[in-house]
């Protein structure tokens, strides 16, 4: 095996087009497949096309694209279909162009989309608002492969003029449109798909996925750091493998160190599905759907391929992109590229007086977070009052939740209450808060919540944990979303912060990821924006105190 662009490699070759596995040699010249020769070889390892994440927000790894690539190639990932929605909501078109430019600095295939929801809703403060001209400019770019997830699904279903204009622009440029419609079934799913929506990654039941397939959509089976739908949906592989793609959506850095799409491949194989069938979903389906320039071990293709020890353990030994060896025996060969730190952050420190909640009733409307899900519920509880202020009640796991506008100085925070974080003492805060990325915090006391928020403000973005013995912040200076440190250092720092949150009592698998979605208004039922408590079912604001 060679680190040259011209080389040959032998083993058990996996041909997804001919749907066969055979011994042979792959000959690479100038970074492309010159010949695939079927012959007897001594090597027993498997040579196959590299894996693709069919829907991910790179920003959620807290790594800039070049550092994300450095970690992802270790797991056999050669390409991502990346929605730069997070940075677009902070920095607009300049943020997307930053992601494209940084991604080009390394040998990895980032395929970005034009973010469709900037802002996601009019019920929150974002850093930017796309107009028709920006979408036209983006969708005309060769680097932009699709219109990213259409999160305003009520608008699409009801044929809102602006939502339909976005889809029309994508169609004009011949680019597919991604969906985002959690819980949408039946006639509503049909209307959503018929508008031109081609995929959905938000299904959390088999019934929903089958409904959307029947409506003509493809299903991206998601297994991320917070939202995990693999077990609920993997049964689709039995009769609908041609409609299945694999994605992570959001992947925190400590999880990315452990694995990526390779983990979904192994789990699907363990469910008894054939290797070629699985790889067609993990490789061919996204290539064909989005028109990606990624090789599949065919003559003339770019040499985008991985070497795996066997199809049971699926240990990735080597990863090649355009013929260049980018990962070898567990070591990434991609160099770090740190450059600009664009940001949009004007929040100023707050005090405990800013998050006081005057009791206006006897019943609190409380957000119920669910582990591994983006959807939330609502429960009704009596408020815990001290000094004419409704405060957190750790004994009943009813904690104060705060969202602060990060784009304006002197803004007043919005406050609500949440359960299932199970913190016994302390607070956490983050400037990663989908979709507008205002500051979100939860904690057991007003004092600690304010300290956590002010930690994030001091760094102009970050994630932080505070309690009686720890005050630890991971700075995220790029748009308040990403670090400019080495990916492994970021993963370790994040791991230590996450570990501390679990020591504080949280039973959530990914408490910061779950926290980041508590401001995601387009996912029902109850969420909190910087403007107030929001009911995702009625798509309107509601009161913290319920009547009665």
Secondary structure as a PSIPRED ss2 file (coil, helix, strand):
# PSIPRED VFORMAT (PSIPRED V4.0)

   1 X C   1.000  0.000  0.000
   2 X C   1.000  0.000  0.000
   3 X C   1.000  0.000  0.000
   4 X C   1.000  0.000  0.000
   5 X C   1.000  0.000  0.000
   6 X C   1.000  0.000  0.000
   7 X E   0.000  0.000  1.000
   8 X E   0.000  0.000  1.000
   9 X E   0.000  0.000  1.000
  10 X E   0.000  0.000  1.000
  11 X E   0.000  0.000  1.000
  12 X E   0.000  0.000  1.000
  13 X E   0.000  0.000  1.000
  14 X E   0.000  0.000  1.000
  15 X E   0.000  0.000  1.000
  16 X C   1.000  0.000  0.000
  17 X C   1.000  0.000  0.000
  18 X C   1.000  0.000  0.000
  19 X C   1.000  0.000  0.000
  20 X E   0.000  0.000  1.000
  21 X E   0.000  0.000  1.000
  22 X E   0.000  0.000  1.000
  23 X E   0.000  0.000  1.000
  24 X E   0.000  0.000  1.000
  25 X E   0.000  0.000  1.000
  26 X E   0.000  0.000  1.000
  27 X E   0.000  0.000  1.000
  28 X E   0.000  0.000  1.000
  29 X E   0.000  0.000  1.000
  30 X C   1.000  0.000  0.000
  31 X C   1.000  0.000  0.000
  32 X E   0.000  0.000  1.000
  33 X E   0.000  0.000  1.000
  34 X E   0.000  0.000  1.000
  35 X E   0.000  0.000  1.000
  36 X E   0.000  0.000  1.000
  37 X E   0.000  0.000  1.000
  38 X E   0.000  0.000  1.000
  39 X C   1.000  0.000  0.000
  40 X C   1.000  0.000  0.000
  41 X C   1.000  0.000  0.000
  42 X C   1.000  0.000  0.000
  43 X C   1.000  0.000  0.000
  44 X C   1.000  0.000  0.000
  45 X C   1.000  0.000  0.000
  46 X E   0.000  0.000  1.000
  47 X E   0.000  0.000  1.000
  48 X E   0.000  0.000  1.000
  49 X E   0.000  0.000  1.000
  50 X C   1.000  0.000  0.000
  51 X E   0.000  0.000  1.000
  52 X E   0.000  0.000  1.000
  53 X E   0.000  0.000  1.000
  54 X E   0.000  0.000  1.000
  55 X E   0.000  0.000  1.000
  56 X E   0.000  0.000  1.000
  57 X C   1.000  0.000  0.000
  58 X H   0.000  1.000  0.000
  59 X H   0.000  1.000  0.000
  60 X H   0.000  1.000  0.000
  61 X H   0.000  1.000  0.000
  62 X C   1.000  0.000  0.000
  63 X E   0.000  0.000  1.000
  64 X C   1.000  0.000  0.000
  65 X H   0.000  1.000  0.000
  66 X H   0.000  1.000  0.000
  67 X H   0.000  1.000  0.000
  68 X H   0.000  1.000  0.000
  69 X H   0.000  1.000  0.000
  70 X H   0.000  1.000  0.000
  71 X H   0.000  1.000  0.000
  72 X H   0.000  1.000  0.000
  73 X H   0.000  1.000  0.000
  74 X H   0.000  1.000  0.000
  75 X H   0.000  1.000  0.000
  76 X C   1.000  0.000  0.000
  77 X E   0.000  0.000  1.000
  78 X E   0.000  0.000  1.000
  79 X E   0.000  0.000  1.000
  80 X E   0.000  0.000  1.000
  81 X E   0.000  0.000  1.000
  82 X E   0.000  0.000  1.000
  83 X C   1.000  0.000  0.000
  84 X C   1.000  0.000  0.000
  85 X H   0.000  1.000  0.000
  86 X H   0.000  1.000  0.000
  87 X H   0.000  1.000  0.000
  88 X H   0.000  1.000  0.000
  89 X H   0.000  1.000  0.000
  90 X H   0.000  1.000  0.000
  91 X H   0.000  1.000  0.000
  92 X C   1.000  0.000  0.000
  93 X H   0.000  1.000  0.000
  94 X H   0.000  1.000  0.000
  95 X H   0.000  1.000  0.000
  96 X H   0.000  1.000  0.000
  97 X H   0.000  1.000  0.000
  98 X H   0.000  1.000  0.000
  99 X H   0.000  1.000  0.000
 100 X H   0.000  1.000  0.000
 101 X H   0.000  1.000  0.000
 102 X H   0.000  1.000  0.000
 103 X H   0.000  1.000  0.000
 104 X C   1.000  0.000  0.000
 105 X C   1.000  0.000  0.000
 106 X C   1.000  0.000  0.000
 107 X C   1.000  0.000  0.000
 108 X C   1.000  0.000  0.000
 109 X E   0.000  0.000  1.000
 110 X E   0.000  0.000  1.000
 111 X E   0.000  0.000  1.000
 112 X E   0.000  0.000  1.000
 113 X E   0.000  0.000  1.000
 114 X E   0.000  0.000  1.000
 115 X C   1.000  0.000  0.000
 116 X C   1.000  0.000  0.000
 117 X C   1.000  0.000  0.000
 118 X C   1.000  0.000  0.000
 119 X C   1.000  0.000  0.000
 120 X C   1.000  0.000  0.000
 121 X C   1.000  0.000  0.000
 122 X C   1.000  0.000  0.000
 123 X C   1.000  0.000  0.000
 124 X C   1.000  0.000  0.000
 125 X C   1.000  0.000  0.000
 126 X C   1.000  0.000  0.000
 127 X C   1.000  0.000  0.000
 128 X C   1.000  0.000  0.000
 129 X C   1.000  0.000  0.000
 130 X C   1.000  0.000  0.000
 131 X C   1.000  0.000  0.000
 132 X H   0.000  1.000  0.000
 133 X H   0.000  1.000  0.000
 134 X H   0.000  1.000  0.000
 135 X H   0.000  1.000  0.000
 136 X H   0.000  1.000  0.000
 137 X H   0.000  1.000  0.000
 138 X H   0.000  1.000  0.000
 139 X H   0.000  1.000  0.000
 140 X C   1.000  0.000  0.000
 141 X C   1.000  0.000  0.000
 142 X C   1.000  0.000  0.000
 143 X C   1.000  0.000  0.000
 144 X E   0.000  0.000  1.000
 145 X E   0.000  0.000  1.000
 146 X E   0.000  0.000  1.000
 147 X E   0.000  0.000  1.000
 148 X E   0.000  0.000  1.000
 149 X E   0.000  0.000  1.000
 150 X E   0.000  0.000  1.000
 151 X C   1.000  0.000  0.000
 152 X C   1.000  0.000  0.000
 153 X H   0.000  1.000  0.000
 154 X H   0.000  1.000  0.000
 155 X H   0.000  1.000  0.000
 156 X H   0.000  1.000  0.000
 157 X H   0.000  1.000  0.000
 158 X C   1.000  0.000  0.000
 159 X C   1.000  0.000  0.000
 160 X C   1.000  0.000  0.000
 161 X H   0.000  1.000  0.000
 162 X H   0.000  1.000  0.000
 163 X H   0.000  1.000  0.000
 164 X H   0.000  1.000  0.000
 165 X H   0.000  1.000  0.000
 166 X H   0.000  1.000  0.000
 167 X H   0.000  1.000  0.000
 168 X H   0.000  1.000  0.000
 169 X H   0.000  1.000  0.000
 170 X H   0.000  1.000  0.000
 171 X H   0.000  1.000  0.000
 172 X H   0.000  1.000  0.000
 173 X C   1.000  0.000  0.000
 174 X C   1.000  0.000  0.000
 175 X C   1.000  0.000  0.000
 176 X E   0.000  0.000  1.000
 177 X E   0.000  0.000  1.000
 178 X E   0.000  0.000  1.000
 179 X E   0.000  0.000  1.000
 180 X C   1.000  0.000  0.000
 181 X C   1.000  0.000  0.000
 182 X C   1.000  0.000  0.000
 183 X C   1.000  0.000  0.000
 184 X C   1.000  0.000  0.000
 185 X C   1.000  0.000  0.000
 186 X H   0.000  1.000  0.000
 187 X H   0.000  1.000  0.000
 188 X H   0.000  1.000  0.000
 189 X H   0.000  1.000  0.000
 190 X H   0.000  1.000  0.000
 191 X H   0.000  1.000  0.000
 192 X H   0.000  1.000  0.000
 193 X H   0.000  1.000  0.000
 194 X H   0.000  1.000  0.000
 195 X C   1.000  0.000  0.000
 196 X C   1.000  0.000  0.000
 197 X E   0.000  0.000  1.000
 198 X C   1.000  0.000  0.000
 199 X E   0.000  0.000  1.000
 200 X E   0.000  0.000  1.000
 201 X C   1.000  0.000  0.000
 202 X C   1.000  0.000  0.000
 203 X C   1.000  0.000  0.000
 204 X C   1.000  0.000  0.000
 205 X C   1.000  0.000  0.000
 206 X H   0.000  1.000  0.000
 207 X H   0.000  1.000  0.000
 208 X H   0.000  1.000  0.000
 209 X H   0.000  1.000  0.000
 210 X H   0.000  1.000  0.000
 211 X H   0.000  1.000  0.000
 212 X H   0.000  1.000  0.000
 213 X H   0.000  1.000  0.000
 214 X H   0.000  1.000  0.000
 215 X C   1.000  0.000  0.000
 216 X C   1.000  0.000  0.000
 217 X C   1.000  0.000  0.000
 218 X E   0.000  0.000  1.000
 219 X E   0.000  0.000  1.000
 220 X E   0.000  0.000  1.000
 221 X E   0.000  0.000  1.000
 222 X E   0.000  0.000  1.000
 223 X E   0.000  0.000  1.000
 224 X C   1.000  0.000  0.000
 225 X C   1.000  0.000  0.000
 226 X C   1.000  0.000  0.000
 227 X C   1.000  0.000  0.000
 228 X E   0.000  0.000  1.000
 229 X C   1.000  0.000  0.000
 230 X H   0.000  1.000  0.000
 231 X H   0.000  1.000  0.000
 232 X H   0.000  1.000  0.000
 233 X H   0.000  1.000  0.000
 234 X H   0.000  1.000  0.000
 235 X H   0.000  1.000  0.000
 236 X H   0.000  1.000  0.000
 237 X H   0.000  1.000  0.000
 238 X H   0.000  1.000  0.000
 239 X H   0.000  1.000  0.000
 240 X H   0.000  1.000  0.000
 241 X H   0.000  1.000  0.000
 242 X H   0.000  1.000  0.000
 243 X H   0.000  1.000  0.000
 244 X E   0.000  0.000  1.000
 245 X E   0.000  0.000  1.000
 246 X E   0.000  0.000  1.000
 247 X E   0.000  0.000  1.000
 248 X C   1.000  0.000  0.000
 249 X E   0.000  0.000  1.000
 250 X C   1.000  0.000  0.000
 251 X C   1.000  0.000  0.000
 252 X C   1.000  0.000  0.000
 253 X H   0.000  1.000  0.000
 254 X H   0.000  1.000  0.000
 255 X H   0.000  1.000  0.000
 256 X H   0.000  1.000  0.000
 257 X H   0.000  1.000  0.000
 258 X H   0.000  1.000  0.000
 259 X C   1.000  0.000  0.000
 260 X C   1.000  0.000  0.000
 261 X H   0.000  1.000  0.000
 262 X H   0.000  1.000  0.000
 263 X H   0.000  1.000  0.000
 264 X H   0.000  1.000  0.000
 265 X H   0.000  1.000  0.000
 266 X H   0.000  1.000  0.000
 267 X H   0.000  1.000  0.000
 268 X H   0.000  1.000  0.000
 269 X H   0.000  1.000  0.000
 270 X H   0.000  1.000  0.000
 271 X C   1.000  0.000  0.000
 272 X C   1.000  0.000  0.000
 273 X C   1.000  0.000  0.000
 274 X C   1.000  0.000  0.000
 275 X H   0.000  1.000  0.000
 276 X H   0.000  1.000  0.000
 277 X H   0.000  1.000  0.000
 278 X H   0.000  1.000  0.000
 279 X H   0.000  1.000  0.000
 280 X H   0.000  1.000  0.000
 281 X H   0.000  1.000  0.000
 282 X H   0.000  1.000  0.000
 283 X H   0.000  1.000  0.000
 284 X H   0.000  1.000  0.000
 285 X H   0.000  1.000  0.000
 286 X H   0.000  1.000  0.000
 287 X H   0.000  1.000  0.000
 288 X H   0.000  1.000  0.000
 289 X H   0.000  1.000  0.000
 290 X H   0.000  1.000  0.000
 291 X C   1.000  0.000  0.000
 292 X C   1.000  0.000  0.000
 293 X C   1.000  0.000  0.000
 294 X C   1.000  0.000  0.000
 295 X C   1.000  0.000  0.000
 296 X C   1.000  0.000  0.000
 297 X C   1.000  0.000  0.000
 298 X C   1.000  0.000  0.000
 299 X C   1.000  0.000  0.000
 300 X C   1.000  0.000  0.000
 301 X C   1.000  0.000  0.000
 302 X E   0.000  0.000  1.000
 303 X C   1.000  0.000  0.000
 304 X C   1.000  0.000  0.000
 305 X E   0.000  0.000  1.000
 306 X E   0.000  0.000  1.000
 307 X E   0.000  0.000  1.000
 308 X E   0.000  0.000  1.000
 309 X C   1.000  0.000  0.000
 310 X C   1.000  0.000  0.000
 311 X C   1.000  0.000  0.000
 312 X C   1.000  0.000  0.000
 313 X C   1.000  0.000  0.000
 314 X C   1.000  0.000  0.000
 315 X C   1.000  0.000  0.000
 316 X E   0.000  0.000  1.000
 317 X E   0.000  0.000  1.000
 318 X E   0.000  0.000  1.000
 319 X E   0.000  0.000  1.000
 320 X E   0.000  0.000  1.000
 321 X E   0.000  0.000  1.000
 322 X C   1.000  0.000  0.000
 323 X C   1.000  0.000  0.000
 324 X E   0.000  0.000  1.000
 325 X E   0.000  0.000  1.000
 326 X E   0.000  0.000  1.000
 327 X E   0.000  0.000  1.000
 328 X E   0.000  0.000  1.000
 329 X C   1.000  0.000  0.000
 330 X C   1.000  0.000  0.000
 331 X E   0.000  0.000  1.000
 332 X E   0.000  0.000  1.000
 333 X C   1.000  0.000  0.000
 334 X C   1.000  0.000  0.000
 335 X C   1.000  0.000  0.000
 336 X C   1.000  0.000  0.000
 337 X C   1.000  0.000  0.000
 338 X C   1.000  0.000  0.000
 339 X C   1.000  0.000  0.000
 340 X C   1.000  0.000  0.000
 341 X C   1.000  0.000  0.000
 342 X C   1.000  0.000  0.000
 343 X C   1.000  0.000  0.000
 344 X C   1.000  0.000  0.000
 345 X C   1.000  0.000  0.000
 346 X C   1.000  0.000  0.000
 347 X C   1.000  0.000  0.000
 348 X C   1.000  0.000  0.000
 349 X C   1.000  0.000  0.000
 350 X C   1.000  0.000  0.000
 351 X C   1.000  0.000  0.000
 352 X H   0.000  1.000  0.000
 353 X H   0.000  1.000  0.000
 354 X H   0.000  1.000  0.000
 355 X H   0.000  1.000  0.000
 356 X C   1.000  0.000  0.000
 357 X C   1.000  0.000  0.000
 358 X C   1.000  0.000  0.000
 359 X C   1.000  0.000  0.000
 360 X C   1.000  0.000  0.000
 361 X C   1.000  0.000  0.000
 362 X C   1.000  0.000  0.000
 363 X C   1.000  0.000  0.000
 364 X E   0.000  0.000  1.000
 365 X E   0.000  0.000  1.000
 366 X E   0.000  0.000  1.000
 367 X E   0.000  0.000  1.000
 368 X E   0.000  0.000  1.000
 369 X E   0.000  0.000  1.000
 370 X C   1.000  0.000  0.000
 371 X C   1.000  0.000  0.000
 372 X C   1.000  0.000  0.000
 373 X C   1.000  0.000  0.000
 374 X C   1.000  0.000  0.000
 375 X C   1.000  0.000  0.000
 376 X E   0.000  0.000  1.000
 377 X E   0.000  0.000  1.000
 378 X E   0.000  0.000  1.000
 379 X E   0.000  0.000  1.000
 380 X E   0.000  0.000  1.000
 381 X E   0.000  0.000  1.000
 382 X C   1.000  0.000  0.000
 383 X C   1.000  0.000  0.000
 384 X C   1.000  0.000  0.000
 385 X E   0.000  0.000  1.000
 386 X E   0.000  0.000  1.000
 387 X C   1.000  0.000  0.000
 388 X C   1.000  0.000  0.000
 389 X E   0.000  0.000  1.000
 390 X E   0.000  0.000  1.000
 391 X C   1.000  0.000  0.000
 392 X C   1.000  0.000  0.000
 393 X E   0.000  0.000  1.000
 394 X H   0.000  1.000  0.000
 395 X H   0.000  1.000  0.000
 396 X H   0.000  1.000  0.000
 397 X C   1.000  0.000  0.000
 398 X E   0.000  0.000  1.000
 399 X E   0.000  0.000  1.000
 400 X E   0.000  0.000  1.000
 401 X E   0.000  0.000  1.000
 402 X E   0.000  0.000  1.000
 403 X E   0.000  0.000  1.000
 404 X E   0.000  0.000  1.000
 405 X C   1.000  0.000  0.000
 406 X C   1.000  0.000  0.000
 407 X C   1.000  0.000  0.000
 408 X C   1.000  0.000  0.000
 409 X C   1.000  0.000  0.000
 410 X C   1.000  0.000  0.000
 411 X C   1.000  0.000  0.000
 412 X C   1.000  0.000  0.000
 413 X C   1.000  0.000  0.000
 414 X E   0.000  0.000  1.000
 415 X E   0.000  0.000  1.000
 416 X E   0.000  0.000  1.000
 417 X E   0.000  0.000  1.000
 418 X E   0.000  0.000  1.000
 419 X E   0.000  0.000  1.000
 420 X C   1.000  0.000  0.000
 421 X C   1.000  0.000  0.000
 422 X C   1.000  0.000  0.000
 423 X C   1.000  0.000  0.000
 424 X C   1.000  0.000  0.000
 425 X C   1.000  0.000  0.000
 426 X C   1.000  0.000  0.000
 427 X E   0.000  0.000  1.000
 428 X E   0.000  0.000  1.000
 429 X E   0.000  0.000  1.000
 430 X E   0.000  0.000  1.000
 431 X C   1.000  0.000  0.000
 432 X C   1.000  0.000  0.000
 433 X C   1.000  0.000  0.000
 434 X C   1.000  0.000  0.000
 435 X C   1.000  0.000  0.000
 436 X C   1.000  0.000  0.000
 437 X C   1.000  0.000  0.000
 438 X C   1.000  0.000  0.000
 439 X E   0.000  0.000  1.000
 440 X E   0.000  0.000  1.000
 441 X E   0.000  0.000  1.000
 442 X E   0.000  0.000  1.000
 443 X E   0.000  0.000  1.000
 444 X C   1.000  0.000  0.000
 445 X C   1.000  0.000  0.000
 446 X H   0.000  1.000  0.000
 447 X H   0.000  1.000  0.000
 448 X H   0.000  1.000  0.000
 449 X H   0.000  1.000  0.000
 450 X H   0.000  1.000  0.000
 451 X H   0.000  1.000  0.000
 452 X H   0.000  1.000  0.000
 453 X H   0.000  1.000  0.000
 454 X H   0.000  1.000  0.000
 455 X H   0.000  1.000  0.000
 456 X H   0.000  1.000  0.000
 457 X H   0.000  1.000  0.000
 458 X H   0.000  1.000  0.000
 459 X H   0.000  1.000  0.000
 460 X C   1.000  0.000  0.000
 461 X C   1.000  0.000  0.000
 462 X E   0.000  0.000  1.000
 463 X E   0.000  0.000  1.000
 464 X E   0.000  0.000  1.000
 465 X E   0.000  0.000  1.000
 466 X E   0.000  0.000  1.000
 467 X C   1.000  0.000  0.000
 468 X C   1.000  0.000  0.000
 469 X C   1.000  0.000  0.000
 470 X C   1.000  0.000  0.000
 471 X E   0.000  0.000  1.000
 472 X E   0.000  0.000  1.000
 473 X E   0.000  0.000  1.000
 474 X E   0.000  0.000  1.000
 475 X E   0.000  0.000  1.000
 476 X C   1.000  0.000  0.000
 477 X C   1.000  0.000  0.000
 478 X E   0.000  0.000  1.000
 479 X C   1.000  0.000  0.000
 480 X C   1.000  0.000  0.000
 481 X C   1.000  0.000  0.000
 482 X E   0.000  0.000  1.000
 483 X E   0.000  0.000  1.000
 484 X C   1.000  0.000  0.000
 485 X C   1.000  0.000  0.000
 486 X C   1.000  0.000  0.000
 487 X H   0.000  1.000  0.000
 488 X H   0.000  1.000  0.000
 489 X H   0.000  1.000  0.000
 490 X H   0.000  1.000  0.000
 491 X H   0.000  1.000  0.000
 492 X H   0.000  1.000  0.000
 493 X H   0.000  1.000  0.000
 494 X H   0.000  1.000  0.000
 495 X H   0.000  1.000  0.000
 496 X H   0.000  1.000  0.000
 497 X H   0.000  1.000  0.000
 498 X H   0.000  1.000  0.000
 499 X H   0.000  1.000  0.000
 500 X H   0.000  1.000  0.000
 501 X H   0.000  1.000  0.000
 502 X H   0.000  1.000  0.000
 503 X H   0.000  1.000  0.000
 504 X C   1.000  0.000  0.000
 505 X C   1.000  0.000  0.000
 506 X C   1.000  0.000  0.000
 507 X C   1.000  0.000  0.000
 508 X C   1.000  0.000  0.000
 509 X C   1.000  0.000  0.000
 510 X C   1.000  0.000  0.000
 511 X H   0.000  1.000  0.000
 512 X H   0.000  1.000  0.000
 513 X H   0.000  1.000  0.000
 514 X H   0.000  1.000  0.000
 515 X H   0.000  1.000  0.000
 516 X H   0.000  1.000  0.000
 517 X C   1.000  0.000  0.000
 518 X C   1.000  0.000  0.000
 519 X C   1.000  0.000  0.000
 520 X C   1.000  0.000  0.000
 521 X C   1.000  0.000  0.000
 522 X C   1.000  0.000  0.000
 523 X C   1.000  0.000  0.000
 524 X C   1.000  0.000  0.000
 525 X C   1.000  0.000  0.000
 526 X E   0.000  0.000  1.000
 527 X E   0.000  0.000  1.000
 528 X E   0.000  0.000  1.000
 529 X E   0.000  0.000  1.000
 530 X C   1.000  0.000  0.000
 531 X C   1.000  0.000  0.000
 532 X E   0.000  0.000  1.000
 533 X E   0.000  0.000  1.000
 534 X E   0.000  0.000  1.000
 535 X E   0.000  0.000  1.000
 536 X C   1.000  0.000  0.000
 537 X C   1.000  0.000  0.000
 538 X C   1.000  0.000  0.000
 539 X C   1.000  0.000  0.000
 540 X E   0.000  0.000  1.000
 541 X E   0.000  0.000  1.000
 542 X C   1.000  0.000  0.000
 543 X C   1.000  0.000  0.000
 544 X C   1.000  0.000  0.000
 545 X E   0.000  0.000  1.000
 546 X C   1.000  0.000  0.000
 547 X C   1.000  0.000  0.000
 548 X C   1.000  0.000  0.000
